[in-house]
Amino acid sequence: MTEQQRVNDSAKNQDLDQYRVSAGEDLTTNQGVRVSDTDNSLKIGSRGPSLRDDFHFQEKLTHFDRERIPERVVHARGSGAHGYFQAYESMAEYTKAKFLQDPSVQTPVFVRFSTVVGFRGSADTVRDVRGFAIKFYTEDGNYDMVGNNIPVFFIQDAIKFPDLVHAIKPEPHNEMPQAAAAHDNFWDFISLTPEAMHMIMWVLSDRALPRSFRMMQGFGIHTFRFVNDQGKSRFVKFHWKPMLGVHSMVFDETQKIGGKDPDFNRRDLWESIEKGNFPEYELGVQIIAEEDEYKFDFDILDPTKLIPEELVPVRPIGKMVLNRNPDNFFAETEQVAFQPSNVVPGIDFSDDPLLQGRLMSYHDTQLHRLGSPNFTELPINKSLCPFHNNQRDGRMQMRIPTSTVNYYPNSLGGGQPAPSETEGYVHYPERVEGQKVRERSPSFKDHFTQATLFFNSLSMPEKEHIVQAAHFELGKVEDKGVRERMVNLFNHVDHELAKKVAMGIGIPAPTQSVSENHGKSSAAISQENTTKTAKGRKVAILAADGVNGEQVMAIKTALQEAGVQAEIVSKFKGMIKSADGQEMMVDKTFLTSASVLFDAIYVPGGAQSSEALRMQGDAIHFINEAFKHCKPIAAIAEGVELLKTSDIKGVKLSDSSMQNDGGVVTAKTQSDLNGFAKSFIEAIAQHRFWMREEKEKVPA
Ligand code: HEM
């Protein structure tokens, strides 16, 4: 790419093309010498010792011995995707960032979603924060927005980050538990760190169990600055909103998926992109004038606080589409190196003390993890616009600088800094003065008002999930003193909450509230108020030989037209034959799948099929479990009879006309397949029917 060229959606893909290599026809050594045999090492006699002469053997083993690099110290498990970002309109009034100027420009991006705590091989669906990091390959260089799916953080000052991470990671003596906060060390730390309480409320909520990377929000968290070309600065907070809405799973489901398919979120992302169902997210900003910095009852530099959308609305400014899977996990997803300090002209930092620490830590950790300051030359990290400076040499230099001059000032070679007033990055000339102190600003002292705001904003089922999560997390804590301190902290958030938490963890309920709940809430916080669509969901069709073919095909087609993926699940792989003689391919078996891997289930009619499923404990378990997890269930004709033999209860099933009760859609006859499909699709869009959790508990 020349300096004048504009970027577009395919620019990074084209750039990467120069590095792609195919398998090739002949095996060679790394020197390109053809290999004649890669199965037998060179020996003296077929039973004798191997020889040092065997350069192929040596190269093969020594390369293998060095194939692992340190995993990320946090966010070790992640999944990446390529795509593009496109602004809706020019944001020139607020920022000179090039990728936010022209709505016709598609800026290539690489995104990495991650869990935080687990090791690289841990399960996707654990209760955890999710990383949401985007590298924008802009015309002005790379911009990294390194955020999470939760808008606040545990701590206010980066100096506490190693303590936080040590506490939440497996305990040092026995390296247990894996990818879980439910242990003494973490809650000990939290019970002594009240600033974490707002974040803890989010982590105990459904937000920490996302149904899909396609269905979670992203946040820049810190307050940043937008700076326009007149040098005027405004504060800005970044928000990503998924076009499919924000949806979560239930904890029991996530734990089971951890065993059934530990790659659940990774697979979902990969398969969606392969199928052309591209994940999309809208970028929104909250912009705050410099003069409004102090107008809130919290400090906008405090990363444990959000700015309620009622106070500063989120303005949508563009959309990101993820449309291409990486070619190679290691080369791209593992080697991508994000740094919050990677900014472009028009975007600058605030003095948030957590952000300030991050500005140093990520560069440092990349030097360690990738092993050389030349990690910026790795294909996935290389900017699209050219880069040149006098930084030379170092391990694995992959470019050949041809200039005879590697210093500045020089009269012999070129390479001048850009005149600052035009293209070069100029830090916002913020006026700062003060004494050197190790202190926390008094404006950071309120740790509970927003924790309470968060709790107040949730629906009843969401609140109940927090109580259950606290029972699980603290139920695993052996030390009574830690549990007592946590109940005390919850009592600062909400008295009723503290009482309920105490009840499940063997601690006397607090008798008095610490302070009156302020009663304030923010509608944007509850997932109840999110976008609801059936698009992107997955339905299991339970069937066996003799199933009613028309009922399978009509509903399957309607689902597919609504963007829902439908798979036939049966006892054995291969084909089943419908009552009218159609051969149908089985996608999954009861052994290779489970209800927890689907969003909804459908049981078509057909007496023989229904009878066969009735005799299969796995099929009945499928129905019970989907019901327990509050998922939509649909059944027609003999399929309804099958539901009656399951444990589902408390909902009305059809005797004649169609019924839709609590997300269970049933029809005794197939007289209106279109209407039936419509009701089922509406139920899928609802995501879950939480009232079932309260009313009816079924074993599963
Ligand atoms: C608002 C607070 C924070 C957010 C949103 C955040 C987000 C992230 C994300 C998304 C990643 C994974 C990047 C990837 O996918 O490669 C990451 C990694 C990391 N974070 Fe943070 N983080 C936060 C706080 C901190 C702090 C305070 C520190 C240290 C002072 C820190 C140090 C690290 C390190 C060392 C890595 C590993 C990077 C790598 O090896 O590539 N983070 N963080």
Residues whose N, C-alpha, C, O or C-beta is under 5 A from the ligand:
A	BS01	HEM	R72 V73 V74 H75 G78 R112 S114 G131 F132 A133 V146 G147 N148 F153 A158 F161 I221 V336 F338 L354 G357 R358 S361 T365 R369
